[in-house]
Amino acid sequence: MRRLFALISAIALIATGCGNSDNAADTKKTRTVTIAGAKIAVPQTPKRIVVLWQPTLAAVTELGFRPVGATGDATANHGLAPYLPADYQTKSLTIVSNSSAPDDINLEKVSSLRPDLIIGVATGNKQYFATMNTLYWDSYNFLANMQVGLVYRDHRGNDGSFWSRGNGWVIAGIARVLKYLPQDDPKRMDFINTFKKMSTVLLMNQGADGLWRSNLLNANQYPNPETSGTGFFTFAFAWGVNNGILDKATYQPSAQKGWDGLVKNVDAAGKLGYVQAVGGAPGPATAGSSLPYAIGAFLLAGGEVAKF
């Protein structure tokens, strides 16, 4: 999706997370700040800032930072002149809006800039949650097999199997949604029940080595392990245990087993192997196949397993 329904960062990220540092070139040092009730680690000296709310640009540039991306409109200077120093060159900014609507964020453009800090605004408007719920459950009801408890990749010939990474997106996405969804949201329990139902099915299909296969219900189709889906499932199980949603005695051993299996597939050079290539259905993977999206799932999993 290209629209960003809720911007959960705030200008406080700059004020508190980007404080003085003895080494301005060191972007690895972080500071934890609390934004909208969530703890977020931000770099002390960010180098690649994307600003998703135009008025914030003035504060960012006054603090001496030079963003790499910002929202803007279709006018000659993208409507940013009031928020920038007179000598600032807007051509040095990548505009991450779609068409002429500054609040219509192109997430692919944001991602391509490799930002180490994204600054937006927490609106407090719960209508964004309602919109998300409408879109989410419309999609889920279209793609889910309610009897099986898993989700198809799509209905373009890919509804004959349940793809590991595709279902990984779903269950890991639910965990991320629940982190921010208000406790009193009318759909919160639906998310929790779906999370639990998927977890039950996934638990039954975990391999003896702790890893899942690309085709969740037909492991023999591609018997090699698949680590991108495994990373997402391990993250989801560990997150569920750590947040009291999944039974610890049942799911913590499974999450630990998944993590141990992932670590065994990191080679001497630090590469995570057995990552299925970009696709839309189950497929093979080899010990030498490694891609960034699996590393993201691996890090999510490790971050939660470390809390055991």
C-alpha positions as CSV (number, residue, x, y, z in Angstrom):
1,M,0.0,0.0,0.0
2,R,1.2,3.5,-0.8
3,R,-0.8,5.4,1.7
4,L,0.6,5.8,5.2
5,F,-2.4,5.7,7.4
6,A,-0.7,6.7,10.7
7,L,2.5,8.5,11.2
8,I,3.8,7.5,14.5
9,S,7.0,9.5,14.7
10,A,7.1,13.1,16.0
11,I,9.4,16.1,16.1
12,A,10.5,14.9,19.5
13,L,12.6,12.3,17.7
14,I,14.9,15.1,16.6
15,A,14.7,17.0,19.9
16,T,15.5,14.0,22.1
17,G,16.9,11.3,19.8
18,C,19.4,13.4,17.8
19,G,21.3,15.0,20.7
20,N,24.9,16.0,20.7
21,S,27.4,13.2,20.0
22,D,31.1,13.0,20.3
23,N,31.3,11.5,16.9
24,A,28.9,13.2,14.4
25,A,29.7,10.5,11.8
26,D,28.6,7.7,14.1
27,T,25.0,6.7,13.2
28,K,25.2,3.4,15.0
29,K,24.7,5.0,18.5
30,T,21.0,5.1,19.4
31,R,18.8,6.6,22.0
32,T,15.4,5.2,23.0
33,V,12.5,7.6,23.0
34,T,8.8,7.0,23.7
35,I,6.4,8.2,21.0
36,A,2.7,7.6,21.1
37,G,3.2,5.1,23.9
38,A,5.8,3.0,22.0
39,K,9.5,2.9,22.7
40,I,11.6,3.5,19.6
41,A,15.3,3.4,19.1
42,V,16.5,6.3,17.0
43,P,20.1,7.3,15.9
44,Q,21.8,10.0,17.8
45,T,23.3,11.4,14.7
46,P,21.0,10.6,11.8
47,K,22.3,11.1,8.3
48,R,19.4,10.2,6.1
49,I,16.3,11.9,7.4
50,V,12.9,11.7,5.6
51,V,10.3,14.3,6.8
52,L,6.7,13.4,6.2
53,W,5.1,16.6,7.6
54,Q,6.1,19.8,5.9
55,P,6.1,22.1,9.0
56,T,8.7,19.8,10.6
57,L,11.2,20.7,7.9
58,A,11.8,24.1,9.5
59,A,12.8,22.6,12.8
60,V,14.9,19.9,11.2
61,T,16.9,22.3,9.1
62,E,17.3,24.8,11.9
63,L,18.9,22.1,13.9
64,G,21.5,21.8,11.1
65,F,20.2,18.6,9.5
66,R,19.7,18.2,5.7
67,P,16.9,15.7,5.0
68,V,17.2,13.5,2.0
69,G,13.4,13.2,1.4
70,A,10.3,15.1,2.2
71,T,6.7,15.5,1.1
72,G,5.8,18.2,-1.3
73,D,3.2,19.2,-3.9
74,A,3.3,19.7,-7.7
75,T,4.4,23.4,-7.6
76,A,7.7,24.6,-8.8
77,N,9.4,24.5,-5.4
78,H,7.1,21.7,-4.1
79,G,5.5,24.1,-1.7
80,L,8.5,23.8,0.7
81,A,9.9,27.4,0.5
82,P,8.1,28.6,3.7
83,Y,9.7,25.8,5.7
84,L,13.3,26.0,4.5
85,P,16.2,28.4,4.8
86,A,16.4,30.9,1.9
87,D,19.6,29.2,0.6
88,Y,18.3,25.7,0.8
89,Q,18.2,23.8,-2.5
90,T,15.0,21.9,-2.8
91,K,16.5,19.9,-5.7
92,S,18.6,18.1,-3.1
93,L,15.4,16.6,-1.7
94,T,13.6,13.6,-3.1
95,I,9.9,14.3,-3.0
96,V,8.1,11.2,-1.6
97,S,4.5,12.3,-2.2
98,N,2.3,10.9,-4.9
99,S,0.9,13.3,-7.5
100,S,0.0,16.7,-6.1
101,A,-1.1,15.5,-2.6
102,P,1.6,16.1,0.0
103,D,-0.1,13.7,2.5
104,D,-0.2,10.8,0.0
105,I,3.1,9.1,0.8
106,N,4.8,6.8,-1.7
107,L,6.3,4.2,0.6
108,E,8.5,2.8,-2.1
109,K,10.2,6.1,-2.6
110,V,10.7,6.4,1.2
111,S,12.3,3.0,1.3
112,S,14.6,3.6,-1.6
113,L,16.2,6.5,0.2
114,R,17.4,4.1,3.0
115,P,16.4,6.5,5.8
116,D,17.9,6.1,9.3
117,L,15.2,8.4,10.7
118,I,11.6,9.1,9.4
119,I,9.8,12.0,11.0
120,G,6.0,12.4,10.8
121,V,3.2,13.5,13.1
122,A,1.1,11.5,15.5
123,T,-2.4,12.8,14.7
124,G,-4.3,11.1,17.5
125,N,-7.1,10.6,15.0
126,K,-8.6,7.2,15.5
127,Q,-10.3,7.3,12.1
128,Y,-7.0,6.0,10.7
129,F,-7.4,2.8,12.7
130,A,-11.0,2.5,11.4
131,T,-9.8,2.9,7.8
132,M,-7.0,0.4,8.3
133,N,-9.5,-2.1,9.8
134,T,-11.8,-1.7,6.8
135,L,-9.0,-2.3,4.3
136,Y,-7.4,-5.1,6.3
137,W,-10.4,-7.2,6.9
138,D,-11.7,-6.8,3.4
139,S,-8.4,-8.2,2.1
140,Y,-8.2,-10.9,4.8
141,N,-11.7,-12.2,4.1
142,F,-10.9,-12.3,0.3
143,L,-7.7,-14.2,0.7
144,A,-8.1,-16.4,3.8
145,N,-9.1,-20.0,3.9
146,M,-11.2,-20.0,7.1
147,Q,-11.2,-23.8,7.4
148,V,-7.5,-24.1,7.2
149,G,-6.6,-21.0,9.1
150,L,-4.0,-19.7,6.6
151,V,-4.0,-17.2,3.8
152,Y,-3.5,-17.5,0.0
153,R,-0.9,-15.3,-1.7
154,D,-3.6,-14.2,-4.2
155,H,-6.3,-15.7,-6.5
156,R,-4.4,-15.6,-9.7
157,G,-3.6,-19.3,-9.8
158,N,-1.8,-19.1,-6.4
159,D,-4.7,-20.4,-4.3
160,G,-3.7,-24.1,-4.5
161,S,-1.1,-23.8,-1.8
162,F,-0.2,-21.8,1.3
163,W,3.1,-20.0,0.8
164,S,5.4,-19.7,3.8
165,R,6.6,-16.1,3.3
166,G,3.1,-14.9,2.3
167,N,1.7,-16.1,5.5
168,G,4.7,-14.8,7.3
169,W,3.8,-11.3,6.1
170,V,0.3,-11.8,7.6
171,I,1.1,-13.1,11.0
172,A,4.1,-10.7,11.5
173,G,2.0,-7.9,10.3
174,I,-0.7,-8.7,12.9
175,A,1.9,-8.5,15.6
176,R,3.0,-5.1,14.4
177,V,-0.6,-3.9,14.2
178,L,-1.3,-5.1,17.7
179,K,1.6,-3.2,19.1
180,Y,-0.1,0.1,18.2
181,L,-3.8,-0.7,18.0
182,P,-5.7,0.7,21.0
183,Q,-6.8,-1.7,23.6
184,D,-10.4,-0.6,23.1
185,D,-10.4,-0.9,19.3
186,P,-13.4,-3.0,18.2
187,K,-11.3,-5.1,15.9
188,R,-8.5,-5.8,18.3
189,M,-9.9,-9.2,19.4
190,D,-10.4,-10.2,15.8
191,F,-6.7,-9.6,15.2
192,I,-5.8,-11.6,18.3
193,N,-8.0,-14.5,17.4
194,T,-6.6,-14.6,13.8
195,F,-3.1,-14.5,15.2
196,K,-3.8,-17.4,17.6
197,K,-5.5,-19.5,14.8
198,M,-2.6,-19.0,12.5
199,S,-0.1,-19.9,15.2
200,T,-1.9,-23.1,15.9
201,V,-1.7,-24.2,12.3
202,L,1.9,-23.1,11.9
203,L,3.0,-24.9,15.1
204,M,1.8,-28.2,13.6
205,N,3.8,-27.6,10.5
206,Q,7.2,-26.7,11.9
207,G,10.0,-28.9,10.7
208,A,12.0,-31.1,13.1
209,D,14.9,-28.8,12.4
210,G,12.9,-25.8,13.6
211,L,12.4,-24.4,10.1
212,W,9.3,-24.2,8.0
213,R,9.2,-25.2,4.3
214,S,8.1,-22.9,1.4
215,N,4.8,-24.8,1.0
216,L,3.4,-25.0,4.5
217,L,1.1,-27.9,4.0
218,N,3.1,-29.8,1.5
219,A,6.7,-29.8,2.7
220,N,7.8,-32.5,0.2
221,Q,7.2,-30.2,-2.7
222,Y,10.3,-28.2,-1.8
223,P,11.9,-30.1,1.1
224,N,14.7,-27.6,1.7
225,P,14.2,-25.2,4.6
226,E,13.1,-21.6,3.9
227,T,14.3,-18.9,6.2
228,S,12.3,-15.8,5.3
229,G,9.0,-17.4,6.3
230,T,10.7,-19.0,9.3
231,G,12.0,-15.7,10.4
232,F,8.5,-14.1,10.4
233,F,7.0,-17.1,12.2
234,T,9.7,-17.2,14.8
235,F,9.2,-13.5,15.4
236,A,5.4,-13.9,15.7
237,F,5.7,-16.8,18.1
238,A,8.2,-15.0,20.3
239,W,6.3,-11.7,20.2
240,G,3.1,-13.6,21.1
241,V,4.7,-15.2,24.1
242,N,6.4,-11.9,25.2
243,N,3.1,-10.1,25.1
244,G,1.0,-12.7,26.8
245,I,-1.1,-13.7,23.7
246,L,0.4,-17.1,23.1
247,D,0.9,-19.8,25.8
248,K,4.5,-19.7,26.9
249,A,4.9,-23.4,27.6
250,T,3.7,-24.2,24.1
251,Y,5.2,-21.6,21.9
252,Q,8.4,-20.5,23.5
253,P,10.2,-23.8,22.8
254,S,8.9,-23.6,19.2
255,A,10.2,-20.0,18.8
256,Q,13.6,-21.0,20.3
257,K,13.7,-24.0,18.0
258,G,13.0,-21.7,15.0
259,W,15.7,-19.3,16.1
260,D,18.3,-22.0,16.6
261,G,17.4,-23.3,13.1
262,L,17.9,-19.9,11.6
263,V,21.3,-19.3,13.3
264,K,22.5,-22.7,12.0
265,N,21.9,-21.4,8.5
266,V,24.1,-18.3,8.9
267,D,27.4,-19.1,7.1
268,A,30.9,-18.1,8.1
269,A,30.6,-14.8,6.1
270,G,27.5,-13.8,8.1
271,K,25.0,-14.6,5.3
272,L,21.6,-16.2,6.1
273,G,21.0,-18.9,3.6
274,Y,18.0,-20.8,2.2
275,V,16.1,-17.6,1.4
276,Q,13.5,-18.2,-1.4
277,A,13.9,-15.7,-4.2
278,V,11.3,-13.0,-5.0
279,G,8.1,-14.7,-6.1
280,G,4.5,-15.2,-5.5
281,A,4.3,-18.9,-4.7
282,P,6.3,-21.7,-3.0
283,G,9.7,-22.3,-4.5
284,P,13.1,-23.8,-3.9
285,A,16.0,-22.2,-2.0
286,T,19.7,-23.1,-1.6
287,A,22.2,-22.7,1.2
288,G,23.8,-19.9,-0.9
289,S,20.6,-17.9,-1.5
290,S,20.4,-14.8,0.7
291,L,18.2,-11.7,0.3
292,P,17.7,-8.6,2.4
293,Y,14.0,-9.2,3.3
294,A,14.9,-12.4,5.1
295,I,17.5,-10.5,7.1
296,G,14.8,-8.1,8.3
297,A,12.7,-11.1,9.5
298,F,15.8,-12.6,11.1
299,L,16.4,-9.4,13.1
300,L,12.8,-9.1,14.1
301,A,12.9,-12.7,15.4
302,G,16.2,-12.2,17.2
303,G,14.9,-9.1,18.9
304,E,12.0,-11.0,20.4
305,V,13.8,-14.2,21.2
306,A,16.5,-12.2,23.1
307,K,13.7,-11.2,25.6
308,F,13.2,-14.8,26.7
